[in-house]
Amino acid sequence: MPKLTVDGIEVEVEQGATVLQACEDAGAEIPRFCYHERLSIAGNCRMCLVEMERSPKPVASCAMPAADGMVIRTNTEYVKRAREGVMEFLLINHPLDCPICDQGGECDLQDQAMAYGVDTSRFDENKRAVEDKEMGPLVKTIMTRCIHCTRCVRFVTEVAGVPEIGAIGRGEDMEITTYLEKALTSELQGNVIDLCPVGALTSKPYAFTARPWELRKTETIDVMDAVGSNIRVDARGSEVMRVMPRNNDDVNEEWISDKTRFIWDGLRTQRLDKPYVRENGKLRPASWQEAFAKIAEKVKASAPEKMAAIAGDLACAESMKALKDLMGALGSANMDCRQDGAKIGGKGRAAYLFNSGIAGIEEADALLIVGSNPRLEAPVLNARIRKRWLEGGFPVGLIGEDADLTYDKEYLGAGAQTLKEIADGTHPFARILQVAEKPMLILGQGALARPDGEAVLETCIGIIRAAGGVSADWNGFNVLHTAAARVGGLDLGFLPGEGGKDTNAILEGASAGEIDFVYLLGADEIDTARLGNAFVVYQGTHGDRGAHRADVILPGAAYTEKSAHWVNTEGRVQLGERAAFPPGDAREDWAILRALSEVLDQKLPYDNLSQLRAALCGDAPSFEMRDVQPQAGDLPQGGTREMADAPFHAAVRDFYFTNPIARASKVMAECAALQSVQGEGATGTNG
C-alpha cells in the first residue's frame, strides 16, 4: 500500500486511492464540488487543487492516484491562491440568487465561497444566462446557477441506469439538459437534488415552502417499500415538509426512491382525524367512547370463530402485536398479515427473508430473478444490483414479466415451465448458477401470491441448494418483499392459528356469511367488495378503500407520527422515531387497541410502550437486536412440486400508487399521470 506525506503527516492508503482520500485520512479538509465518493471521477471543478512536490502546477487531488513517496501540501499560500482563482471563475456567471434560492442555508457553493473565496469580484462584464429546463414534476431547474460539476449526469447514468441527463455545448456555452427536454423517468431521480452542490436542481414540490433552519429534523425509517431506507424527516410545527436520505451503507447507502422522498404531501390530505360510525348507510363523526361501544356491542354478539383481523402493509410491529394479543384474548385464530395472499410463513425465518443481505448483493456472481421487478418493487435495492452488474462477471436471468431493469439480463421465460427446467438442470442458466461461487436467487411476491405459491417457494429453494448457493458463509436464497409490515408480521406470527383462516379464506367467509366481524389494521389492498355483510372496523390513517367500506373508523397515526419498529426484507429490525403528531383525535395504533381491549373486558397486559416492547421481544427474540442483519437459521429443504403453467406477474403495477399515503399524494398523482402520458410517446413538456 502506498505511503505518502500530507502536510508533514505520513499516511498509508489502499492501492487505488486518490490523493484527496489520502488528505482526508490525514485530517486535511479538501473542498470539492464535482467529486462524490459513490460516483466516477470527473475532475471538472478544480476546487480540490493541492500542491505536490516536483509538480510544476497544482494538481486536482480527486483525480490523482496516490503513489508511494508523494509529498502533498494542502494549506500553503500557493494552494490558497489557486483555490481563490477557481472560486472566482465559478462565481463569474453565478447569479446573486441566495436570498430567493431554495438551496440557501445548505449550499456547498455558499459555504466554500465563504471559506475559500475572496470578498470582491473583478468581473464586470455581462453574466451568462441559461434557459431553465423542464425535467418533470419532481425536479425544478434554475440552470443559470449550474457550475457544470456533472454529478447529476453521472448519477443517472451510473447509479440510476436511466441516462436521461447530459451536457450539450462546450466551455461557457455548456448546458445540462434532458434528451429533447423530456421529463425524467427514473424512480431515483430525486437524488440529483441532494447531489447538486448549488441551487440549479431543487425539489419542485418543496419550492419556496421553508428554510432549513426553520425545520425540526428527525431520523427515522421509510415504509414505502420493504427495504427500510434510512431517512430524515424535516417538520415545521405539525406538518412534515420534506423527507431526506440518511446514509446507511448496509441498507440504502445514501439514496432513496422518489416515492420515499415526495410522499410527504400525502400525509396531509384525506386524513382520518376523528372516529366515525356508520348509521343508516352513512358515516358520521363520533366520540372514541361511542365508537368503542359500537365495536363492543358487535363483538359480544359474535362468536370467536366468526371474527377475523387483517393487518395492512404499513402496520408497525407494535400495533400488530397488540392486535394479535387482542384477537387471541377474544379466542379468534383468524388473522393474517399477508394482504396479497402470499404463501410464506411457517417454514422458518430463512424461508421468507432476503438472506444474502442487501449489501451482500455486491458479493454475488450470478443472479436469478423469479416473479419480481426490483426496479418498481425496491428501486434502491435495484440500484445495488446494477452496481454489482457494472463491475462485470454478473450474469442475470429473469423469469416473469419482461421489463427494463436498468441492467442487462437474459429473459428466460414467463412462468413455471422455465422454473421447472432450471430445477431439473435442463435449462442452460442452471449451469451458470452451478459454476458460480456465490449464486443468488431473488423470489418476488408476484410468484408467491398465487395458489401454487408454496410450490414455487419450495422449487426456488431447491434450485439454489442444487447450485451450491447455501453454505456456512453464504445463503443465496432471497425473498424480496414489497410491504414494510410483512416481515415483522411473520416474525410475530400474525398468521392463522390452529384451524384459523388466512386472508383469502377470511374474505370468502365474509362473503358467505361465516365471518361477521372483520378488523382491518390499515388493510387497504384487499378486495373490500368480498367483505359481504360483515361488520368492518377500519383502523388507519387515510380515507382509502378500507375506510370506505368500514362500519366504524378509528383514526391512527402515520409512520412519521409514532415511535415504532419495522423489519425490512432482510430481517433487519429498525426503529422509526416520531417527527410530528397525528392530526385531530387520531392516536397511536397500539394505544387505540389497548383502550379498546379494556372496553371489551380483555385488557391487554401493557400500559406503555416499554412494556409492549418487552412483550414484543418475548414473542420474537429477533426484536432485541436493532440495526443488524440477524442470523435467520437453517433454510428448509426444497423440492419440486406441481405448479400451474400461468405466467408470473410482478407484484407492483403502478409504482406511484402502492399504498393509501401514495394515493392521497398530489405529487404521486402527477407522476403517475406523466408516466401514462410518456407511455403514449409524449414528452414531459406537453402533458
SULSULSUL-V655454 format. One record per residue. N is the residue number from 1. OMEGA is omega in degrees with one decimal (none if undefined). D_FIRST is the distance of its C-alpha to the first C-alpha in whole Angstrom. Layout:
BEGIN
N & OMEGA & D_FIRST
N & OMEGA & D_FIRST
END
This chain:
BEGIN
1 & -176.7 & 0
2 & 174.0 & 4
3 & 178.1 & 7
4 & -177.4 & 10
5 & 179.3 & 13
6 & -179.5 & 16
7 & 177.8 & 19
8 & -179.8 & 19
9 & 179.2 & 16
10 & 179.4 & 13
11 & 176.1 & 10
12 & -175.1 & 6
13 & 178.1 & 6
14 & 174.4 & 6
15 & -179.2 & 5
16 & 177.8 & 9
17 & 179.6 & 10
18 & 177.0 & 12
19 & 178.6 & 13
20 & 179.1 & 16
21 & 177.0 & 14
22 & 178.8 & 12
23 & 178.2 & 15
24 & 176.3 & 16
25 & 179.6 & 14
26 & 177.9 & 15
27 & 179.1 & 19
28 & 179.0 & 20
29 & -177.9 & 22
30 & 177.9 & 22
31 & 177.8 & 25
32 & 172.9 & 25
33 & -174.0 & 28
34 & -175.1 & 26
35 & 171.7 & 23
36 & -171.2 & 23
37 & -179.1 & 20
38 & 179.1 & 22
39 & 176.5 & 23
40 & -177.0 & 22
41 & -179.3 & 21
42 & -179.5 & 24
43 & -175.3 & 24
44 & -163.7 & 28
45 & 179.2 & 28
46 & -178.9 & 26
47 & -174.7 & 27
48 & -177.5 & 23
49 & 174.9 & 23
50 & 178.6 & 21
51 & 177.9 & 22
52 & -178.0 & 19
53 & -180.0 & 20
54 & 174.3 & 22
55 & -176.2 & 22
56 & -179.0 & 26
57 & 179.7 & 26
58 & -178.1 & 24
59 & 175.5 & 21
60 & -171.8 & 21
61 & -178.6 & 18
62 & -174.7 & 18
63 & -177.9 & 18
64 & 177.6 & 16
65 & 177.9 & 12
66 & -179.3 & 10
67 & -177.2 & 9
68 & 175.5 & 8
69 & 178.3 & 11
70 & 173.1 & 13
71 & -173.3 & 16
72 & 174.1 & 17
73 & -175.3 & 20
74 & -172.0 & 22
75 & 179.4 & 25
76 & 177.7 & 27
77 & 177.9 & 30
78 & 178.9 & 29
79 & -178.8 & 27
80 & -179.7 & 30
81 & -179.8 & 32
82 & 179.9 & 30
83 & 177.4 & 30
84 & 178.1 & 33
85 & 178.9 & 34
86 & -179.5 & 32
87 & 179.3 & 34
88 & 177.5 & 37
89 & 179.8 & 37
90 & -176.3 & 36
91 & -177.6 & 39
92 & -177.0 & 41
93 & -177.7 & 42
94 & -177.7 & 42
95 & 177.5 & 45
96 & -173.6 & 46
97 & -169.7 & 46
98 & -178.9 & 44
99 & -177.7 & 48
100 & -176.1 & 48
101 & -180.0 & 45
102 & 178.8 & 44
103 & -176.6 & 40
104 & -179.0 & 41
105 & 176.8 & 40
106 & -174.7 & 37
107 & 178.4 & 36
108 & -178.7 & 32
109 & 175.5 & 34
110 & -175.5 & 37
111 & -175.8 & 34
112 & 174.2 & 32
113 & 177.0 & 35
114 & -173.3 & 36
115 & -171.2 & 33
116 & -177.3 & 32
117 & 176.9 & 35
118 & -172.3 & 38
119 & 179.6 & 42
120 & 178.4 & 44
121 & 178.0 & 44
122 & -174.9 & 45
123 & 179.5 & 45
124 & 176.3 & 49
125 & 176.1 & 49
126 & 178.3 & 50
127 & 176.2 & 47
128 & 174.4 & 46
129 & -177.8 & 47
130 & 179.0 & 46
131 & 178.9 & 48
132 & -178.4 & 47
133 & 175.9 & 46
134 & -178.8 & 47
135 & 178.3 & 44
136 & -173.3 & 47
137 & -173.3 & 48
138 & -173.9 & 44
139 & 177.3 & 43
140 & -177.1 & 44
141 & 164.9 & 44
142 & -165.0 & 44
143 & 174.1 & 42
144 & 179.3 & 44
145 & -173.0 & 41
146 & 178.3 & 38
147 & 173.5 & 35
148 & 176.9 & 34
149 & 179.3 & 30
150 & 175.2 & 31
151 & -178.3 & 29
152 & 179.7 & 32
153 & -179.0 & 32
154 & 180.0 & 29
155 & -176.1 & 30
156 & -179.8 & 33
157 & -171.2 & 31
158 & -174.2 & 28
159 & -177.5 & 29
160 & 179.3 & 33
161 & 177.9 & 33
162 & -169.7 & 36
163 & -175.7 & 36
164 & 176.8 & 39
165 & 178.9 & 37
166 & -178.5 & 37
167 & 172.7 & 37
168 & 179.9 & 40
169 & -179.0 & 41
170 & 174.5 & 39
171 & -179.3 & 38
172 & -178.7 & 40
173 & 179.5 & 42
174 & 177.4 & 39
175 & 172.9 & 40
176 & -176.8 & 39
177 & 172.3 & 41
178 & -178.7 & 42
179 & -178.4 & 43
180 & -178.6 & 47
181 & 174.2 & 46
182 & 177.2 & 47
183 & 178.6 & 46
184 & -178.3 & 42
185 & -177.7 & 42
186 & 176.0 & 39
187 & -179.7 & 39
188 & -171.0 & 36
189 & -177.6 & 37
190 & -180.0 & 38
191 & 177.5 & 34
192 & 177.7 & 34
193 & 177.9 & 36
194 & -175.9 & 33
195 & -177.5 & 31
196 & -176.6 & 33
197 & 179.5 & 32
198 & -177.7 & 36
199 & -179.2 & 39
200 & 178.6 & 40
201 & -179.3 & 39
202 & -178.2 & 41
203 & -179.0 & 43
204 & 178.6 & 46
205 & -176.5 & 48
206 & -171.2 & 46
207 & 173.2 & 47
208 & -179.7 & 49
209 & -176.5 & 50
210 & 172.5 & 48
211 & -174.5 & 45
212 & -178.3 & 42
213 & 176.3 & 43
214 & -168.0 & 47
215 & 173.7 & 45
216 & -171.2 & 44
217 & -177.5 & 41
218 & 177.6 & 41
219 & -176.2 & 38
220 & -173.1 & 39
221 & 178.6 & 39
222 & 179.7 & 40
223 & -178.5 & 42
224 & 171.4 & 43
225 & -174.8 & 41
226 & 179.2 & 40
227 & -178.5 & 36
228 & -179.2 & 37
229 & 177.6 & 35
230 & -174.4 & 34
231 & 171.4 & 36
232 & -180.0 & 37
233 & 178.8 & 41
234 & -176.9 & 43
235 & 172.5 & 46
236 & -173.9 & 49
237 & -179.4 & 52
238 & -176.1 & 53
239 & 170.9 & 51
240 & -175.8 & 48
241 & 178.6 & 47
242 & 177.2 & 43
243 & -177.6 & 41
244 & 178.3 & 37
245 & 169.0 & 34
246 & -178.7 & 32
247 & 169.9 & 28
248 & -173.8 & 27
249 & -177.5 & 24
250 & -175.3 & 26
251 & -172.6 & 29
252 & -172.4 & 30
253 & 174.2 & 27
254 & -179.6 & 28
255 & 169.7 & 31
256 & 179.7 & 35
257 & 179.8 & 37
258 & 177.8 & 40
259 & 176.7 & 43
260 & -172.2 & 41
261 & -169.7 & 40
262 & -177.6 & 44
263 & -166.1 & 46
264 & 179.5 & 47
265 & 175.4 & 50
266 & 177.1 & 52
267 & -177.1 & 51
268 & -171.0 & 54
269 & 178.9 & 57
270 & -178.2 & 59
271 & 171.8 & 58
272 & -175.3 & 60
273 & 175.5 & 61
274 & 177.0 & 64
275 & 176.5 & 66
276 & 171.1 & 68
277 & -178.4 & 71
278 & 176.3 & 73
279 & -179.5 & 77
280 & 176.1 & 79
281 & -178.2 & 76
282 & 176.8 & 74
283 & 175.1 & 72
284 & 178.0 & 72
285 & -179.2 & 71
286 & 174.5 & 71
287 & 177.0 & 70
288 & -178.2 & 68
289 & -179.6 & 71
290 & 180.0 & 73
291 & 178.9 & 70
292 & -179.5 & 69
293 & 178.9 & 73
294 & 178.9 & 73
295 & -178.9 & 70
296 & 179.0 & 72
297 & -178.3 & 75
298 & -179.3 & 73
299 & -178.5 & 71
300 & 179.4 & 74
301 & -176.6 & 76
302 & 176.1 & 74
303 & -178.0 & 73
304 & -178.0 & 69
305 & 179.0 & 69
306 & 179.2 & 70
307 & -178.1 & 67
308 & 178.2 & 63
309 & 176.4 & 60
310 & 178.4 & 57
311 & -177.9 & 54
312 & -172.7 & 53
313 & -178.0 & 49
314 & -176.5 & 48
315 & 177.9 & 50
316 & -177.6 & 48
317 & -178.0 & 47
318 & -178.7 & 50
319 & 177.5 & 52
320 & 176.7 & 52
321 & -179.4 & 52
322 & 179.7 & 55
323 & 177.5 & 57
324 & 179.8 & 56
325 & -179.9 & 58
326 & 178.7 & 61
327 & 176.8 & 62
328 & 178.5 & 62
329 & 178.4 & 64
330 & 176.7 & 66
331 & -178.2 & 66
332 & 176.1 & 65
333 & -177.1 & 62
334 & 178.5 & 62
335 & -178.2 & 58
336 & 175.9 & 55
337 & -176.7 & 52
338 & -178.6 & 52
339 & -175.5 & 54
340 & 179.1 & 53
341 & -179.6 & 54
342 & -176.6 & 51
343 & 177.5 & 51
344 & -178.0 & 48
345 & 177.3 & 49
346 & -179.5 & 50
347 & -176.4 & 48
348 & -173.4 & 45
349 & -177.4 & 42
350 & -178.1 & 40
351 & 177.4 & 42
352 & 180.0 & 42
353 & 171.1 & 39
354 & -166.0 & 36
355 & -179.2 & 34
356 & -174.6 & 31
357 & -179.5 & 30
358 & 177.4 & 29
359 & -179.6 & 26
360 & 176.2 & 26
361 & -177.0 & 27
362 & 178.2 & 24
363 & -174.8 & 23
364 & 177.7 & 27
365 & 170.7 & 27
366 & -174.9 & 31
367 & 171.8 & 33
368 & 178.6 & 37
369 & -176.7 & 39
370 & 173.6 & 42
371 & -177.4 & 45
372 & 169.1 & 42
373 & -175.1 & 41
374 & -178.8 & 38
375 & 179.4 & 38
376 & -175.3 & 42
377 & 179.7 & 41
378 & -174.0 & 38
379 & -179.1 & 36
380 & 176.6 & 33
381 & 177.7 & 32
382 & 177.4 & 33
383 & 177.4 & 31
384 & 176.1 & 28
385 & 178.8 & 30
386 & 178.2 & 29
387 & 178.2 & 25
388 & -179.9 & 25
389 & -179.8 & 27
390 & 179.3 & 25
391 & 177.4 & 22
392 & 179.2 & 25
393 & -175.2 & 26
394 & 177.9 & 28
395 & -179.7 & 32
396 & 175.7 & 34
397 & -177.5 & 38
398 & 171.4 & 41
399 & -177.2 & 44
400 & 177.9 & 46
401 & 177.5 & 47
402 & -177.7 & 45
403 & 173.7 & 43
404 & -177.6 & 41
405 & -179.2 & 38
406 & 173.9 & 35
407 & -178.7 & 34
408 & 175.6 & 35
409 & 176.7 & 37
410 & 179.2 & 39
411 & -171.7 & 43
412 & -177.6 & 44
413 & -171.9 & 47
414 & -171.0 & 49
415 & -167.9 & 50
416 & -178.3 & 51
417 & 177.7 & 52
418 & 178.7 & 48
419 & 177.8 & 47
420 & -178.8 & 49
421 & 177.0 & 48
422 & -179.4 & 44
423 & -179.4 & 46
424 & 172.6 & 48
425 & -178.1 & 45
426 & -179.9 & 47
427 & -178.6 & 45
428 & -177.1 & 42
429 & 176.2 & 40
430 & 178.6 & 40
431 & 177.9 & 38
432 & 178.5 & 35
433 & -176.5 & 35
434 & -178.4 & 36
435 & 178.5 & 33
436 & 177.9 & 30
437 & 179.5 & 28
438 & 178.8 & 28
439 & -174.9 & 32
440 & 176.1 & 33
441 & 176.3 & 36
442 & -179.3 & 37
443 & -176.1 & 41
444 & -179.7 & 43
445 & 178.1 & 46
446 & 178.4 & 48
447 & -177.7 & 48
448 & -176.6 & 49
449 & 177.4 & 51
450 & 177.9 & 54
451 & 179.2 & 57
452 & -177.2 & 55
453 & -179.9 & 51
454 & 176.9 & 51
455 & 176.5 & 51
456 & 179.4 & 49
457 & -177.8 & 46
458 & 178.6 & 47
459 & -179.9 & 47
460 & 176.4 & 43
461 & 178.0 & 42
462 & -179.6 & 44
463 & -176.4 & 42
464 & 175.8 & 38
465 & -179.7 & 39
466 & 179.7 & 40
467 & -178.5 & 37
468 & -177.1 & 35
469 & 176.8 & 34
470 & -179.2 & 35
471 & -177.7 & 33
472 & -176.0 & 32
473 & -178.9 & 28
474 & 172.4 & 29
475 & -174.6 & 33
476 & 178.7 & 33
477 & -174.9 & 37
478 & 171.9 & 37
479 & 178.0 & 40
480 & 178.3 & 39
481 & 176.0 & 42
482 & -175.9 & 43
483 & -179.2 & 45
484 & -175.9 & 43
485 & -165.5 & 46
486 & -175.9 & 46
487 & 176.8 & 43
488 & 178.2 & 45
489 & 178.0 & 48
490 & 177.7 & 47
491 & -178.5 & 46
492 & -177.6 & 49
493 & 175.9 & 51
494 & -174.6 & 53
495 & 178.9 & 54
496 & 175.0 & 58
497 & -179.1 & 59
498 & -178.3 & 61
499 & -177.6 & 64
500 & -177.3 & 62
501 & 173.0 & 62
502 & -174.4 & 59
503 & -177.8 & 59
504 & 179.9 & 60
505 & 176.5 & 63
506 & -179.8 & 63
507 & 176.8 & 64
508 & 178.8 & 67
509 & 178.7 & 68
510 & 178.3 & 69
511 & -177.0 & 70
512 & -179.6 & 73
513 & 179.1 & 74
514 & 175.8 & 72
515 & -178.1 & 69
516 & 177.3 & 71
517 & -179.2 & 68
518 & 178.8 & 65
519 & 179.6 & 62
520 & 176.7 & 60
521 & -178.3 & 57
522 & -178.2 & 55
523 & -177.2 & 56
524 & -175.1 & 57
525 & 176.8 & 55
526 & 176.1 & 58
527 & -175.1 & 61
528 & 177.3 & 64
529 & -178.5 & 67
530 & 179.7 & 66
531 & 174.9 & 67
532 & -179.1 & 71
533 & -179.2 & 73
534 & 174.2 & 71
535 & -172.5 & 70
536 & 171.4 & 67
537 & 178.5 & 65
538 & 174.7 & 62
539 & -176.3 & 59
540 & -170.7 & 57
541 & -171.3 & 56
542 & 176.4 & 57
543 & -176.0 & 61
544 & -172.5 & 59
545 & -178.8 & 61
546 & -179.4 & 61
547 & -179.6 & 63
548 & -178.2 & 65
549 & -168.2 & 66
550 & 170.7 & 66
551 & 172.7 & 70
552 & 178.0 & 68
553 & 176.3 & 65
554 & -175.1 & 62
555 & -179.3 & 60
556 & -177.9 & 56
557 & 175.9 & 53
558 & -173.7 & 51
559 & 178.2 & 47
560 & -171.9 & 46
561 & 179.7 & 49
562 & 172.4 & 49
563 & -172.7 & 46
564 & 178.7 & 45
565 & 169.0 & 43
566 & 179.3 & 42
567 & -175.3 & 40
568 & -171.6 & 38
569 & 178.6 & 38
570 & 178.3 & 35
571 & -179.3 & 37
572 & 178.6 & 35
573 & -179.1 & 38
574 & -178.3 & 37
575 & 173.5 & 40
576 & -178.3 & 41
577 & -179.4 & 43
578 & 178.9 & 46
579 & -179.8 & 46
580 & -179.4 & 49
581 & 178.5 & 53
582 & -178.5 & 55
583 & 172.6 & 58
584 & -178.4 & 61
585 & 179.7 & 62
586 & -177.6 & 59
587 & 176.0 & 57
588 & -170.3 & 54
589 & -178.5 & 55
590 & -179.4 & 55
591 & 176.9 & 57
592 & -178.7 & 60
593 & 177.7 & 60
594 & 178.8 & 60
595 & 178.6 & 63
596 & -179.2 & 65
597 & -179.9 & 64
598 & 178.6 & 67
599 & -179.4 & 69
600 & -178.8 & 69
601 & 176.9 & 70
602 & -171.3 & 67
603 & 179.0 & 65
604 & -169.9 & 61
605 & 174.5 & 60
606 & -175.8 & 57
607 & 179.2 & 58
608 & -174.7 & 55
609 & -179.6 & 51
610 & 178.7 & 50
611 & 178.7 & 52
612 & -178.7 & 52
613 & 174.5 & 48
614 & 177.1 & 49
615 & 178.3 & 51
616 & 179.6 & 49
617 & 176.2 & 46
618 & 178.3 & 49
619 & -176.4 & 50
620 & -178.1 & 46
621 & 179.7 & 43
622 & -179.9 & 41
623 & 178.2 & 42
624 & -177.8 & 40
625 & -179.9 & 37
626 & 170.8 & 36
627 & 173.0 & 33
628 & 174.5 & 31
629 & -174.6 & 32
630 & 174.1 & 34
631 & -173.6 & 35
632 & -176.1 & 37
633 & -175.4 & 39
634 & 175.0 & 40
635 & -179.5 & 41
636 & 177.1 & 44
637 & 178.7 & 45
638 & 179.2 & 46
639 & 177.8 & 49
640 & 177.8 & 51
641 & -177.6 & 54
642 & 178.2 & 56
643 & 177.5 & 55
644 & -178.1 & 57
645 & -177.8 & 56
646 & -179.9 & 56
647 & 175.1 & 52
648 & 177.1 & 50
649 & 178.1 & 50
650 & -175.9 & 47
651 & -176.2 & 48
652 & 178.2 & 47
653 & -179.5 & 50
654 & -175.5 & 49
655 & -172.5 & 46
656 & -175.8 & 48
657 & -173.2 & 50
658 & -177.7 & 49
659 & -175.4 & 51
660 & 178.0 & 53
661 & 179.6 & 51
662 & -178.7 & 50
663 & 177.5 & 53
664 & -174.6 & 55
665 & 176.4 & 52
666 & -179.3 & 53
667 & 178.6 & 50
668 & 178.0 & 49
669 & 177.9 & 53
670 & 179.2 & 52
671 & 179.9 & 49
672 & 178.9 & 51
673 & 179.1 & 54
674 & 179.4 & 51
675 & 179.5 & 50
676 & 178.2 & 53
677 & 179.7 & 54
678 & 176.7 & 51
679 & 178.3 & 52
680 & 175.3 & 55
681 & 178.9 & 53
682 & 177.3 & 53
683 & -178.6 & 51
684 & -177.3 & 50
685 & -178.4 & 52
686 & -179.2 & 56
687 & none & 55
END
